[in-house]
Amino acid sequence: MRLGRRITERLRASSGRVTVLIAALTFASTLIIRVRGISTHFWLLRDQIRDWSIVLGPFGDLPLVGPATHVGGYTIGPAFYWILWAMRVSVGPWFENLPHAGGIGQAMLQSGADALLLVAIWRRTGSIWIALTTIVLVATASYDLSLAALVWNPTMGTALAKIATALVLLDWHRLSAARVAILATLAWSAVHAYTGAIFVTVGVFAAMVADPGARGEWRTVRRNALLIAIAVALLQVPYVVHQFSNQFGDRAMAAVSGSLARVFTGSDQPQLAKSVSGYAGAFHFIETSPLSVPLPVAGWALLVCCGIVAIRYRRDVSLLSVALLPQAAAIVGYALFLDDLDHYYFLSLMPAAVLTVVLAATGVPSPRFARRVSIVLLIAALAAVPGRIRFAATMHRMPQYAVLVDAAQRIQKRQQPMRTVRTDFRLPPTSNVQYLYEMLGGRIDHASPWSAVISSDGSVAYRFVKGS
């Protein structure tokens, strides 16, 4: 442990350059494990096809609302498409504008968020070990890792929420009104991307109001509240325009509003037990898999850690606002949501949960003992990484993707319109090989006498349609 103390002292002595170096290494290492093999196993399903097709067009043609959701309606603003379009323009040309370019772009956003969050936790706690442990646990969680390099709005919402959390921990908003407005815009954009990020956004908004309030700066409290309201209102202008164009007949998030209406009218009761078990189950699956940790142990441990952090950091209202408040708000919020809860609903809460656990484990009075505990935790977290990566490789992969891309490219080069392009092997139900062929420049013509059939080994058979 003397080595850990010497490393800590040297880091403090040259904090600027070392901080940049460690942040860069964090970005690079997390990006590598996220995008490794993406061109061979990208998960090309309905949502990815829909959203990537949308951003292939000009910016002016983007929707005024977000993606459709599986519970009905759509997210309440277009920030997801704005950001994904920027990724397509900047990253897409390097990869022939194929869909996995969007996955690489989203992985870059996630890794950038991780690097920023590492610096924020380091500055907030004064411990590089706590910061590294938190980021290793967050970035290498198997379920999160399996989804990080997808064209998918929940993962973008998670990344934006992570960036907003980091900026709060850095006290970035304290320096100017402009920064308050930018942070509010970023936090609400996370809700545009994925509605489930609202609980982190609530924590960020609370921090920007409670922080000056704790110092008695009531003028700043009023200013920040006003700037938050203005940022939210401006970001909702596209949604209002969309509703006007549809004569207010298009409901966003219909399942959510329906659940709330049933609870508030008294026809149904809040389902608090379901919400608690859903959150505990998500934390257990996302953060402890593939280790065989019993679910009750993980759930109770998280609850105890929340209590420790609430006591230990009771004077740090900003930290509590982004660490504990989002978790509590999610339990209350999802108790009002009467449909089933999937694990990915809670992805944006995992950085707060992990930070809570690490802070509680190291929240002892002795700085020397706390440093030793944090170093042991970091070693344990690093030891778990290979198993987590292997488990991630078993989820949300489409190993046929490389075969489909290569075959589609070869079919397109023939410059012969095809009646159909299909496979002789089974693909996931919502995948579509013709989509790849057409986006690479191929043309589907139902009057063409030729059809192409792709085999699992990548070979292509061309079949003449009789009677054409």
Secondary structure, DSSP 8 states (H G I E B T S, - for coil): -HHHHHHHHHHHHTHHHHHHHHHHHHHHHHHHHHHTTHHHH----HHHHHHHHHHTS-GGGS-SS--B-TTSSB-S-SHHHHHHHHHHHHTGGGGTT-HHHHHHHHHHHHHHHHHHHHHHHHHHHS-HHHHHHHHHHHHT-HHHHHHTTSS-HHHHHHHHHHHHHHHHHTTGGGG-HHHHHHHHHHHHHHHHH-GGGHHHHHHHHHHHHHHHHHTT-HHHHHHHHHHHHHHHHHHTHHHHHHHHHTTT---SSHHHHHHHHHHHTTSS---HHHHHHHHHHHHIIIIITTS---HHHHHHHHHHHHHHHHHHTTT-HHHHHHHTHHHHHHHHHHHT--S---GGGGGGGHHHHHHHHHHHHT--S-HHHHHHHHHHHHHHHHHHHHHHHHHHTTSS--TTHHHHHHHHHHHHHTT--BS-EEESS---TT--HHHHHHHTT--B-TT-SEEEEE-TTS-EEEEE-TT-
